[in-house]
């Protein structure tokens, strides 16, 4: 009788344990399923028509009609871990041979660096289990400033194929108003796409450290310190290996109820690193001063700003470079200075802005001169009108007109890099994000 009871008890115990294990597995499966399904999707579509008139000899006008589509999904958290993935597609609508996309070999046409293709733009895992700390590993988006002003680290969001980084990133905000940001980068997925064979468009193999700290606890000033220590391992990009360290102060203190002063001052020093064949010791300066006033009604207000930006030359051989920047917002939208010419560049500019019926109008005039030898590159006028609807939809028109100064020094030193030729660009675009 006792033996039968023991067997019965044992069987009941095994059954109970089995039920408990199954329940635990079901609960774990449910938690895992919830983490996967209770995430958030994001969709972005941008159509753009770009027309380019380049006065470079034997260069025909370009007309590019492209659609960028991006679909992403961020999972919920499971034990503090989450996943994010994003697919990106660039499709040419119409004739693919009426512009040089940087990879298609149509060198008789002006450049519009938007090649067709589909790729994984982001694929990473994150950990949020440490208070006020975020860790992320894998292919991801990196920038340290608000879009599009990514002066040293960005995703080149003006182009249709965005840059992403294979990296480990850690951010911490444990101290109030202080954000610390560190990333180790080992590969840069560039804007010409993974399938291109152009020597200057392939991915960057790099051992890079991107360090940034920003403090916003002062009512009149933000303080930002940074370091970008980049050792490029691709043979064609070794000359970009540099260590850059800088400091930025900016603010928008109020003057009355509707008026704000705008100011920025920034300094950085850049030196050669890694296997860079050049010896570099060049500085970066930025000074901006302006004002903005808001207004209620159809006229939303105005802004005005004077600026002076300098990227120094290193003895007329090479200049201060920003190879991981979103260069388009700086030194003219015509993009004549995406790569800093060897004599460096000084950009004196004035920017005016206004809001009319909810549309933003921006006008900018640039005067470019060289740092080394002090000759004129040329001037540029830029204009943009953009209207956003219910925060999801936007349409815009944009224009850039670079007028080169064909003085003898400019002709002698920059014929191969393009600063001696006029360049006009015009865009029309529409986008939606949700």
NUFI-972946 format. One record per residue (C-alpha): residue number from 0; residue in one letter; x, y, z. Coordinates in nm, 4 decimals, m for minus. Layout:
 num residuo       xx       yy       zz
 NUM       A        X        Y        Z
...
! end
This chain:
 num residuo       xx       yy       zz
   0       X   0.0000   0.0000   0.0000
   1       X   0.2829   0.2356   0.0901
   2       X   0.4649   0.1520  m0.2333
   3       X   0.1530   0.2271  m0.4400
   4       X   0.1072   0.5568  m0.2558
   5       X   0.4676   0.6529  m0.3198
   6       X   0.4297   0.5745  m0.6887
   7       X   0.1097   0.7731  m0.7059
   8       X   0.2704   1.0661  m0.5263
   9       X   0.5717   1.0502  m0.7541
  10       X   0.3527   1.0445  m1.0667
  11       X   0.1504   1.3393  m0.9377
  12       X   0.4695   1.5300  m0.8656
  13       X   0.6065   1.4640  m1.2115
  14       X   0.2778   1.5714  m1.3679
  15       X   0.2702   1.8916  m1.1618
  16       X   0.6287   1.9711  m1.2503
  17       X   0.5561   1.9078  m1.6149
  18       X   0.2561   2.1380  m1.6049
  19       X   0.4641   2.4038  m1.4284
  20       X   0.7432   2.3763  m1.6870
  21       X   0.4919   2.3958  m1.9717
  22       X   0.3290   2.6993  m1.8091
  23       X   0.6681   2.8658  m1.7660
  24       X   0.7585   2.7923  m2.1258
  25       X   0.4237   2.9270  m2.2414
  26       X   0.4761   3.2410  m2.0353
  27       X   0.8287   3.2861  m2.1732
  28       X   0.7004   3.2290  m2.5269
  29       X   0.4255   3.4824  m2.4635
  30       X   0.6746   3.7395  m2.3316
  31       X   0.9010   3.6774  m2.6292
  32       X   0.6091   3.7081  m2.8708
  33       X   0.4943   4.0309  m2.7053
  34       X   0.8452   4.1772  m2.7360
  35       X   0.8450   4.0991  m3.1074
  36       X   0.4921   4.2126  m3.1864
  37       X   0.4420   4.5086  m2.9528
  38       X   0.7060   4.7191  m3.1216
  39       X   0.6766   5.0118  m3.3600
  40       X   0.7050   5.0288  m3.7379
  41       X   0.8248   5.3335  m3.9300
  42       X   0.7819   5.4165  m4.2975
  43       X   0.9449   5.6940  m4.4991
  44       X   0.8903   5.7831  m4.8654
  45       X   1.0646   6.0667  m5.0501
  46       X   1.0309   6.1472  m5.4180
  47       X   1.2750   6.3977  m5.5657
  48       X   1.3485   6.5463  m5.9044
  49       X   1.6948   6.6985  m5.9337
  50       X   1.8258   6.9039  m6.2247
  51       X   2.1957   6.9911  m6.2518
  52       X   2.3728   7.2314  m6.4889
  53       X   2.7484   7.1861  m6.4551
  54       X   2.9797   7.4130  m6.6575
  55       X   3.2656   7.1621  m6.6388
  56       X   3.3852   7.1000  m7.0002
  57       X   3.2198   6.8070  m7.1803
  58       X   2.9602   6.7739  m6.9049
  59       X   2.5935   6.7554  m7.0073
  60       X   2.3030   6.8534  m6.7849
  61       X   2.1602   6.5858  m6.5547
  62       X   1.7995   6.5031  m6.4676
  63       X   1.7379   6.2537  m6.1868
  64       X   1.3928   6.1324  m6.0831
  65       X   1.4197   5.9032  m5.7807
  66       X   1.2085   5.7591  m5.5007
  67       X   1.3541   5.6650  m5.1629
  68       X   1.1557   5.4125  m4.9586
  69       X   1.2507   5.3001  m4.6095
  70       X   1.0683   5.0499  m4.3889
  71       X   1.1813   4.9872  m4.0337
  72       X   1.0648   4.7992  m3.7264
  73       X   1.1721   4.8395  m3.3627
  74       X   1.0753   4.5539  m3.1329
  75       X   0.9640   4.5820  m2.7739
  76       X   1.2024   4.4893  m2.4924
  77       X   1.2762   4.1404  m2.3600
  78       X   1.4905   4.1430  m2.0439
  79       X   1.6066   4.4880  m2.1510
  80       X   1.7031   4.3852  m2.5048
  81       X   1.5409   4.5045  m2.8264
  82       X   1.5943   4.4759  m3.2002
  83       X   1.5732   4.7243  m3.4855
  84       X   1.5895   4.6642  m3.8594
  85       X   1.5377   4.8875  m4.1611
  86       X   1.5295   4.8176  m4.5341
  87       X   1.6030   5.0977  m4.7789
  88       X   1.5305   5.1136  m5.1510
  89       X   1.6163   5.3756  m5.4114
  90       X   1.4267   5.3447  m5.7390
  91       X   1.4837   5.5492  m6.0524
  92       X   1.1570   5.6639  m6.2071
  93       X   1.2174   5.7151  m6.5766
  94       X   1.5456   5.7169  m6.7673
  95       X   1.8467   5.5914  m6.5702
  96       X   2.1006   5.7201  m6.8234
  97       X   2.0340   6.0940  m6.8042
  98       X   2.2525   6.1457  m6.4973
  99       X   2.5793   6.0178  m6.3535
 100       X   2.4861   5.8382  m6.0311
 101       X   2.8508   5.7842  m5.9329
 102       X   2.8480   5.4162  m6.0284
 103       X   2.6789   5.3808  m6.3703
 104       X   2.9667   5.5139  m6.5822
 105       X   2.7627   5.7950  m6.7421
 106       X   3.0502   6.0400  m6.6988
 107       X   2.9314   6.2700  m6.9780
 108       X   2.6465   6.3830  m6.7495
 109       X   2.6600   6.5876  m6.4304
 110       X   2.6710   6.4016  m6.1005
 111       X   2.3614   6.3201  m5.8960
 112       X   2.4888   6.0682  m5.6416
 113       X   2.1655   5.8669  m5.6044
 114       X   2.2227   5.5183  m5.7524
 115       X   1.9402   5.2674  m5.7658
 116       X   1.9538   4.9784  m5.5214
 117       X   1.8099   4.7986  m5.2204
 118       X   1.9956   4.7184  m4.9006
 119       X   1.9738   4.6709  m4.5267
 120       X   2.0292   5.0192  m4.3916
 121       X   2.0072   4.9256  m4.0223
 122       X   2.0138   4.5995  m3.8254
 123       X   2.1075   4.6202  m3.4587
 124       X   2.0401   4.5041  m3.1062
 125       X   2.0019   4.7437  m2.8142
 126       X   2.0093   4.7106  m2.4371
 127       X   1.8141   4.9453  m2.2082
 128       X   1.8479   4.7576  m1.8782
 129       X   2.0834   5.0151  m1.7232
 130       X   1.9101   5.3350  m1.5998
 131       X   1.9502   5.6333  m1.8345
 132       X   2.1881   5.4333  m2.0529
 133       X   2.1469   5.2941  m2.4025
 134       X   2.3800   5.0388  m2.5606
 135       X   2.3490   4.9521  m2.9294
 136       X   2.5454   4.7046  m3.1431
 137       X   2.5305   4.6499  m3.5188
 138       X   2.4433   4.8529  m3.8270
 139       X   2.2932   5.1817  m3.7152
 140       X   2.2376   5.5518  m3.7679
 141       X   2.4923   5.7820  m3.5988
 142       X   2.4906   6.1572  m3.5480
 143       X   2.5669   6.3971  m3.2649
 144       X   2.3631   6.7017  m3.3641
 145       X   2.0122   6.7748  m3.4823
 146       X   1.9442   6.7080  m3.8485
 147       X   2.0711   6.8160  m4.0879
 148       X   2.3626   6.9961  m3.9177
 149       X   2.5904   6.6924  m3.8898
 150       X   2.9266   6.8689  m3.9261
 151       X   3.1501   6.5785  m3.8228
 152       X   2.9301   6.2672  m3.7991
 153       X   2.6099   6.2077  m3.9932
 154       X   2.4048   5.9959  m4.2308
 155       X   2.4123   6.2267  m4.5395
 156       X   2.0327   6.2408  m4.5231
 157       X   2.0072   6.4726  m4.8249
 158       X   2.1106   6.1906  m5.0558
 159       X   1.8571   5.9179  m5.1242
 160       X   2.0759   5.6310  m4.9984
 161       X   2.1621   5.7208  m4.6395
 162       X   2.4929   5.6387  m4.4773
 163       X   2.4898   5.3946  m4.1846
 164       X   2.7601   5.2613  m3.9549
 165       X   2.8622   4.9196  m3.8283
 166       X   2.9394   5.0188  m3.4720
 167       X   2.8984   4.9815  m3.0979
 168       X   2.7454   5.2868  m2.9311
 169       X   2.6902   5.3785  m2.5663
 170       X   2.5019   5.6856  m2.4441
 171       X   2.4462   5.7946  m2.0859
 172       X   2.2321   6.0716  m1.9331
 173       X   2.2737   5.9982  m1.5615
 174       X   2.3717   6.3585  m1.4897
 175       X   2.0883   6.6032  m1.5455
 176       X   2.1230   6.7962  m1.8741
 177       X   2.4454   6.6133  m1.9628
 178       X   2.4586   6.3574  m2.2438
 179       X   2.7700   6.1482  m2.2973
 180       X   2.8013   5.9609  m2.6251
 181       X   3.0687   5.7156  m2.7402
 182       X   3.0810   5.4986  m3.0525
 183       X   3.3395   5.2577  m3.1871
 184       X   3.3036   5.2320  m3.5670
 185       X   3.4561   4.9590  m3.7824
 186       X   3.2729   5.0084  m4.1133
 187       X   3.0993   5.2962  m4.2909
 188       X   2.8249   5.1983  m4.5380
 189       X   2.8484   5.4888  m4.7793
 190       X   2.5856   5.6634  m4.9908
 191       X   2.6777   5.5030  m5.3260
 192       X   2.5568   5.1636  m5.2037
 193       X   2.7093   4.8255  m5.1350
 194       X   2.7154   4.7045  m5.4958
 195       X   2.9117   4.9908  m5.6493
 196       X   3.2639   4.9342  m5.7781
 197       X   3.3818   5.2960  m5.7775
 198       X   3.7124   5.3276  m5.5933
 199       X   3.6050   5.6493  m5.4194
 200       X   3.2571   5.5213  m5.3342
 201       X   3.3216   5.1880  m5.1639
 202       X   3.2631   5.1340  m4.7935
 203       X   3.5177   5.2679  m4.5471
 204       X   3.7027   5.0109  m4.3380
 205       X   3.7927   5.2156  m4.0333
 206       X   3.8969   5.1898  m3.6717
 207       X   3.7140   5.4944  m3.5417
 208       X   3.6233   5.6443  m3.2052
 209       X   3.3472   5.9079  m3.1984
 210       X   3.3249   6.0852  m2.8609
 211       X   3.0786   6.3594  m2.7713
 212       X   2.9590   6.5301  m2.4551
 213       X   2.6899   6.7984  m2.4466
 214       X   2.5686   6.9983  m2.1462
 215       X   2.2479   7.2010  m2.1735
 216       X   2.1913   7.3057  m1.8135
 217       X   2.2572   7.6750  m1.8712
 218       X   1.9687   7.8917  m1.9907
 219       X   2.1892   8.0952  m2.2219
 220       X   2.4414   7.8400  m2.3496
 221       X   2.4961   7.4799  m2.4590
 222       X   2.8471   7.3385  m2.4204
 223       X   2.9685   7.0589  m2.6461
 224       X   3.3060   6.8867  m2.6514
 225       X   3.4013   6.6193  m2.9024
 226       X   3.6723   6.3991  m3.0446
 227       X   3.6771   6.2002  m3.3696
 228       X   3.9738   5.9633  m3.3862
 229       X   3.9604   5.8019  m3.7295
 230       X   4.2081   5.5469  m3.8642
 231       X   4.0973   5.4536  m4.2177
 232       X   4.2224   5.1117  m4.3297
 233       X   4.1112   5.1283  m4.6951
 234       X   4.4103   5.2109  m4.9162
 235       X   4.2255   5.4823  m5.1123
 236       X   4.1150   5.6580  m4.7921
 237       X   4.4284   5.6530  m4.5749
 238       X   4.4760   6.0273  m4.6351
 239       X   4.1553   6.0835  m4.4349
 240       X   4.3022   5.9290  m4.1178
 241       X   4.2937   6.2088  m3.8626
 242       X   4.2386   6.2932  m3.4963
 243       X   4.0003   6.5864  m3.4487
 244       X   3.9251   6.7465  m3.1111
 245       X   3.6974   7.0452  m3.0624
 246       X   3.4696   7.2622  m2.8475
 247       X   3.1402   7.4316  m2.9391
 248       X   2.9336   7.6919  m2.7530
 249       X   2.5897   7.7899  m2.8794
 250       X   2.2700   7.9396  m2.7482
 251       X   1.9451   8.1210  m2.8159
 252       X   1.8743   8.3413  m2.5114
 253       X   1.5449   8.5288  m2.5074
 254       X   1.5286   8.9059  m2.5453
 255       X   1.1704   8.9929  m2.4638
 256       X   0.8741   8.7625  m2.5211
 257       X   0.9145   8.6973  m2.8941
 258       X   1.2798   8.7738  m2.9745
 259       X   1.5826   8.5461  m2.9387
 260       X   1.9508   8.6081  m2.9976
 261       X   2.1327   8.3348  m3.1896
 262       X   2.5023   8.2650  m3.1522
 263       X   2.7557   7.9888  m3.2108
 264       X   3.1287   7.9753  m3.1646
 265       X   3.3323   7.6642  m3.2354
 266       X   3.6955   7.5598  m3.2631
 267       X   3.8582   7.2271  m3.3537
 268       X   4.2081   7.1064  m3.4303
 269       X   4.2867   6.8216  m3.6690
 270       X   4.6087   6.6200  m3.6951
 271       X   4.7173   6.3241  m3.9025
 272       X   4.6735   5.9726  m3.7646
 273       X   4.7233   5.6095  m3.8626
 274       X   4.8874   5.5576  m4.2015
 275       X   4.8069   5.9052  m4.3311
 276       X   5.0880   5.9937  m4.5754
 277       X   5.0458   6.3668  m4.5057
 278       X   5.1438   6.5743  m4.2064
 279       X   4.8400   6.7714  m4.0914
 280       X   4.7948   7.0366  m3.8259
 281       X   4.4906   7.2403  m3.9312
 282       X   4.2136   7.4215  m3.7464
 283       X   3.8401   7.4680  m3.7860
 284       X   3.6602   7.7887  m3.6846
 285       X   3.2936   7.8801  m3.6830
 286       X   3.1350   8.2073  m3.5735
 287       X   2.7632   8.2826  m3.6106
 288       X   2.5541   8.5691  m3.4789
 289       X   2.1910   8.6428  m3.5464
 290       X   1.8398   8.6948  m3.4166
 291       X   1.4960   8.5415  m3.4593
 292       X   1.1477   8.6647  m3.3801
 293       X   0.8260   8.4624  m3.3684
 294       X   0.4848   8.5965  m3.4670
 295       X   0.1296   8.4662  m3.4510
 296       X  m0.0799   8.4301  m3.7658
 297       X  m0.0083   8.3812  m4.1358
 298       X   0.3281   8.5500  m4.0888
 299       X   0.5137   8.3256  m3.8463
 300       X   0.8219   8.5376  m3.7917
 301       X   1.1731   8.5911  m3.9254
 302       X   1.5379   8.5087  m3.8608
 303       X   1.8701   8.6565  m3.9752
 304       X   2.2207   8.5261  m3.9230
 305       X   2.5765   8.6177  m4.0197
 306       X   2.8350   8.3415  m4.0279
 307       X   3.2011   8.2783  m4.0920
 308       X   3.3357   7.9234  m4.1240
 309       X   3.7002   7.8329  m4.1866
 310       X   3.8563   7.4970  m4.2716
 311       X   4.2293   7.5626  m4.2739
 312       X   4.4876   7.4356  m4.5187
 313       X   4.7934   7.2375  m4.4116
 314       X   5.0681   7.4098  m4.6138
 315       X   4.8667   7.3983  m4.9364
 316       X   4.8939   7.0179  m4.9561
 317       X   4.5767   6.9011  m4.7812
 318       X   4.3128   7.0777  m4.5732
 319       X   4.0913   7.0126  m4.2722
 320       X   3.8533   6.7321  m4.3796
 321       X   3.5189   6.6019  m4.2480
 322       X   3.4823   6.2618  m4.4214
 323       X   3.1894   6.1398  m4.2068
 324       X   2.9873   6.4619  m4.2229
 325       X   2.6578   6.5424  m4.3867
 326       X   2.8321   6.8091  m4.5954
 327       X   2.5315   6.9359  m4.7918
 328       X   2.4107   7.1948  m4.5331
 329       X   2.7556   7.3573  m4.5207
 330       X   2.9382   7.5803  m4.7699
 331       X   2.6585   7.5945  m5.0220
 332       X   2.3943   7.3493  m5.1397
 333       X   2.5617   7.3157  m5.4800
 334       X   2.8152   7.0890  m5.3014
 335       X   3.1290   7.2315  m5.4633
 336       X   3.3104   7.1933  m5.1298
 337       X   3.2038   6.8447  m5.0133
 338       X   3.5750   6.7638  m4.9980
 339       X   3.7769   7.0600  m4.8748
 340       X   4.0185   7.1763  m5.1476
 341       X   4.3883   7.1589  m5.0602
 342       X   4.4090   7.5363  m5.0007
 343       X   4.1301   7.5236  m4.7413
 344       X   3.8183   7.7384  m4.7552
 345       X   3.6791   8.0449  m4.5818
 346       X   3.3025   8.0874  m4.6099
 347       X   3.1438   8.4211  m4.5190
 348       X   2.7649   8.3977  m4.5408
 349       X   2.4355   8.5607  m4.4520
 350       X   2.1121   8.3655  m4.4043
 351       X   1.7601   8.5079  m4.3941
 352       X   1.4510   8.3114  m4.3035
 353       X   1.0781   8.3734  m4.2774
 354       X   0.7597   8.1723  m4.2217
 355       X   0.4690   8.2582  m4.4529
 356       X   0.1364   8.0717  m4.4309
 357       X   0.3187   7.7890  m4.2551
 358       X   0.5837   7.7559  m4.5264
 359       X   0.9498   7.8149  m4.4414
 360       X   1.1523   8.0366  m4.6754
 361       X   1.5332   8.0343  m4.6488
 362       X   1.7745   8.2522  m4.8473
 363       X   2.1545   8.2309  m4.8139
 364       X   2.4441   8.4075  m4.9845
 365       X   2.8024   8.2743  m4.9610
 366       X   3.1389   8.4258  m5.0506
 367       X   3.4191   8.1689  m5.0689
 368       X   3.7919   8.2391  m5.0470
 369       X   4.0915   8.0132  m4.9909
 370       X   4.2772   7.9909  m4.6611
 371       X   4.6142   7.9330  m4.8308
 372       X   4.7169   8.2108  m5.0761
 373       X   4.3946   8.4059  m5.0133
 374       X   4.2342   8.3924  m5.3610
 375       X   3.8626   8.3887  m5.4472
 376       X   3.6794   8.0651  m5.5225
 377       X   3.3451   8.2234  m5.6070
 378       X   3.0011   8.3034  m5.4671
 379       X   2.6772   8.1118  m5.4225
 380       X   2.3101   8.1952  m5.3779
 381       X   2.0780   7.9368  m5.2203
 382       X   1.7005   7.9406  m5.1769
 383       X   1.4510   7.6944  m5.0299
 384       X   1.0756   7.6935  m4.9722
 385       X   0.9286   7.4040  m4.7717
 386       X   0.5814   7.3364  m4.6356
 387       X   0.5000   7.0686  m4.3764
 388       X   0.1495   6.9316  m4.3214
 389       X   0.0359   6.7657  m3.9941
 390       X   0.3984   6.6755  m3.9146
 391       X   0.3961   6.3820  m4.1591
 392       X   0.3929   6.5325  m4.5068
 393       X   0.6288   6.7844  m4.6646
 394       X   0.6801   6.9384  m5.0069
 395       X   0.9615   7.1658  m5.1118
 396       X   1.1489   7.3570  m5.3785
 397       X   1.5211   7.4234  m5.3567
 398       X   1.7795   7.6056  m5.5689
 399       X   2.1576   7.6548  m5.5601
 400       X   2.3675   7.8730  m5.7940
 401       X   2.7476   7.8621  m5.7575
 402       X   2.9326   8.1258  m5.9633
 403       X   3.3042   8.0515  m5.9902
 404       X   3.5736   8.3193  m5.9899
 405       X   3.8091   8.2268  m6.2742
 406       X   4.1142   8.4106  m6.1462
 407       X   4.4539   8.2730  m6.2463
 408       X   4.5324   8.1136  m5.9085
 409       X   4.1966   7.9385  m5.8870
 410       X   4.2383   7.8111  m6.2433
 411       X   4.5909   7.6898  m6.1757
 412       X   4.5111   7.5018  m5.8541
 413       X   4.1507   7.3759  m5.8783
 414       X   4.0659   7.2849  m6.2383
 415       X   4.0551   6.9137  m6.1543
 416       X   3.8446   6.9563  m5.8378
 417       X   3.5744   7.1756  m5.9909
 418       X   3.5836   7.5033  m5.7965
 419       X   3.6602   7.6956  m6.1188
 420       X   3.3308   7.5979  m6.2899
 421       X   2.9801   7.7341  m6.2400
 422       X   2.7208   7.4919  m6.1044
 423       X   2.3442   7.5248  m6.0757
 424       X   2.1079   7.2784  m5.9113
 425       X   1.7313   7.2760  m5.8669
 426       X   1.5122   7.0314  m5.6749
 427       X   1.1453   6.9569  m5.6261
 428       X   1.0504   6.6977  m5.3657
 429       X   0.7682   6.5485  m5.1615
 430       X   0.7969   6.3210  m4.8607
 431       X   0.5872   6.1406  m4.6022
 432       X   0.6917   5.9798  m4.2730
 433       X   0.4862   5.7798  m4.0274
! end
